[in-house]
Amino acid sequence: MARFEYLELPVSDRAEAKRFYADAFGWDFTDFGPDYAATMSGDTDFGLDASPEKVGAPLPVIRVDNLEAAQAAVERAGGAISVPIFAFPGGRRFHFRDVDGHELAAMQAD
């Protein structure tokens, strides 16, 4: 069954965002390169993306068992693929826009 897995938040300053969320909620972050950090709780995790091209709304990520089947289902349901399947540390994912234009992602863990 698909479930909400992750929320990715675009940030302007990764270090400052990490400090804020650590101070406010006690969260620990793991760095993945110079622009990205994430909690690794094993529950619903939270990513901070300071890539220069990342601006805009948070990105909800849905965990699925079969990424290709999920992509086909999204397309059949009327969603539009905005970023094709790609690999990242820990799995693969794609981004899509739902029928109201909201961007989400679906991911399959390694």
The 8 nearest C-alpha neighbors of each residue, nearest first, counted from 0:
[[1, 2, 63, 64, 62, 3, 61, 65],
 [0, 2, 63, 62, 61, 3, 64, 4],
 [3, 1, 62, 61, 4, 0, 63, 60],
 [2, 4, 61, 60, 62, 5, 1, 43],
 [5, 3, 43, 61, 62, 60, 2, 44],
 [4, 6, 44, 60, 43, 45, 59, 3],
 [5, 7, 59, 45, 58, 60, 46, 8],
 [8, 6, 46, 58, 57, 45, 47, 59],
 [7, 9, 57, 47, 46, 48, 10, 58],
 [8, 10, 48, 54, 53, 49, 47, 57],
 [11, 9, 49, 12, 48, 13, 47, 8],
 [10, 12, 49, 13, 9, 51, 16, 50],
 [13, 11, 15, 14, 10, 49, 16, 17],
 [12, 14, 16, 15, 49, 17, 10, 47],
 [15, 13, 17, 16, 12, 18, 19, 36],
 [14, 16, 18, 17, 12, 13, 19, 11],
 [15, 17, 19, 13, 18, 14, 12, 20],
 [18, 16, 14, 20, 15, 19, 21, 13],
 [17, 19, 15, 21, 16, 20, 22, 14],
 [18, 20, 16, 22, 17, 21, 23, 15],
 [21, 19, 23, 17, 22, 24, 18, 26],
 [20, 22, 25, 26, 18, 19, 24, 23],
 [23, 21, 19, 20, 25, 24, 18, 26],
 [22, 24, 20, 21, 19, 25, 26, 18],
 [25, 23, 21, 26, 20, 22, 19, 27],
 [24, 26, 21, 22, 23, 27, 20, 19],
 [27, 25, 21, 24, 20, 28, 38, 22],
 [28, 26, 38, 21, 25, 29, 39, 17],
 [29, 27, 38, 37, 36, 30, 26, 17],
 [28, 30, 36, 37, 38, 31, 27, 39],
 [31, 29, 36, 35, 32, 28, 37, 33],
 [32, 30, 35, 36, 29, 33, 34, 37],
 [31, 33, 34, 35, 30, 36, 29, 50],
 [32, 34, 35, 31, 30, 49, 36, 50],
 [35, 33, 49, 50, 32, 48, 13, 36],
 [36, 34, 48, 31, 47, 32, 30, 33],
 [35, 37, 30, 47, 29, 31, 46, 28],
 [38, 36, 46, 28, 29, 45, 47, 39],
 [37, 39, 28, 44, 45, 40, 27, 29],
 [40, 38, 41, 44, 37, 28, 29, 27],
 [41, 39, 42, 38, 44, 43, 27, 26],
 [42, 40, 39, 43, 44, 38, 4, 5],
 [41, 43, 40, 44, 4, 39, 5, 38],
 [44, 42, 4, 5, 41, 45, 3, 40],
 [45, 43, 5, 38, 42, 39, 40, 6],
 [44, 46, 6, 38, 37, 5, 7, 47],
 [47, 45, 37, 7, 36, 8, 6, 48],
 [46, 48, 8, 36, 35, 7, 9, 37],
 [47, 49, 35, 9, 50, 10, 34, 8],
 [48, 50, 34, 10, 13, 11, 9, 12],
 [51, 49, 53, 34, 52, 48, 35, 9],
 [50, 52, 53, 49, 54, 11, 34, 48],
 [51, 53, 50, 54, 49, 9, 48, 55],
 [54, 52, 50, 51, 9, 49, 48, 55],
 [55, 53, 9, 52, 56, 10, 51, 11],
 [54, 56, 9, 57, 53, 8, 58, 10],
 [55, 57, 58, 54, 9, 8, 102, 101],
 [58, 56, 8, 7, 9, 59, 6, 55],
 [57, 59, 7, 103, 6, 60, 8, 56],
 [60, 58, 6, 103, 5, 104, 7, 57],
 [61, 59, 104, 5, 105, 4, 6, 103],
 [60, 62, 3, 105, 4, 2, 106, 104],
 [63, 61, 106, 4, 2, 1, 105, 107],
 [64, 62, 1, 107, 65, 106, 66, 61],
 [63, 65, 107, 66, 62, 1, 0, 108],
 [66, 64, 68, 63, 67, 69, 107, 106],
 [67, 65, 69, 68, 107, 70, 63, 106],
 [66, 68, 70, 69, 65, 71, 84, 72],
 [67, 69, 71, 65, 70, 66, 72, 64],
 [70, 68, 72, 66, 67, 71, 73, 65],
 [69, 71, 73, 67, 72, 68, 66, 74],
 [70, 72, 68, 74, 69, 73, 75, 67],
 [71, 73, 75, 69, 74, 70, 76, 68],
 [74, 72, 70, 78, 76, 71, 75, 69],
 [73, 75, 78, 71, 77, 76, 72, 79],
 [76, 74, 72, 77, 73, 71, 78, 70],
 [75, 77, 73, 74, 78, 72, 98, 71],
 [76, 78, 74, 75, 98, 73, 79, 97],
 [79, 77, 97, 74, 73, 96, 98, 76],
 [78, 80, 96, 95, 74, 81, 77, 97],
 [79, 81, 95, 82, 94, 96, 83, 78],
 [80, 82, 95, 94, 79, 96, 83, 93],
 [83, 81, 94, 93, 80, 84, 95, 85],
 [84, 82, 93, 85, 80, 81, 94, 92],
 [83, 85, 93, 92, 91, 82, 86, 94],
 [86, 84, 91, 92, 83, 93, 87, 82],
 [87, 85, 91, 90, 92, 88, 84, 89],
 [86, 88, 90, 91, 89, 85, 92, 108],
 [89, 87, 90, 86, 91, 31, 109, 108],
 [90, 88, 109, 108, 87, 91, 86, 107],
 [89, 91, 108, 109, 87, 107, 88, 86],
 [90, 92, 86, 85, 107, 106, 87, 108],
 [93, 91, 106, 84, 105, 85, 107, 86],
 [92, 94, 84, 83, 82, 104, 105, 85],
 [95, 93, 104, 82, 81, 103, 80, 105],
 [94, 96, 80, 81, 79, 103, 102, 104],
 [97, 95, 102, 100, 101, 79, 78, 103],
 [96, 98, 78, 100, 99, 101, 95, 102],
 [97, 99, 100, 78, 77, 96, 101, 79],
 [100, 98, 97, 101, 96, 78, 102, 77],
 [99, 101, 96, 97, 98, 102, 78, 79],
 [102, 100, 96, 97, 99, 103, 98, 95],
 [103, 101, 96, 95, 100, 58, 97, 94],
 [104, 102, 59, 58, 95, 94, 60, 96],
 [103, 105, 94, 60, 93, 95, 61, 59],
 [104, 106, 61, 92, 60, 93, 62, 94],
 [107, 105, 92, 62, 91, 63, 61, 66],
 [106, 108, 63, 91, 90, 66, 62, 64],
 [107, 109, 90, 89, 106, 91, 62, 64],
 [108, 90, 89, 107, 91, 88, 86, 106]]
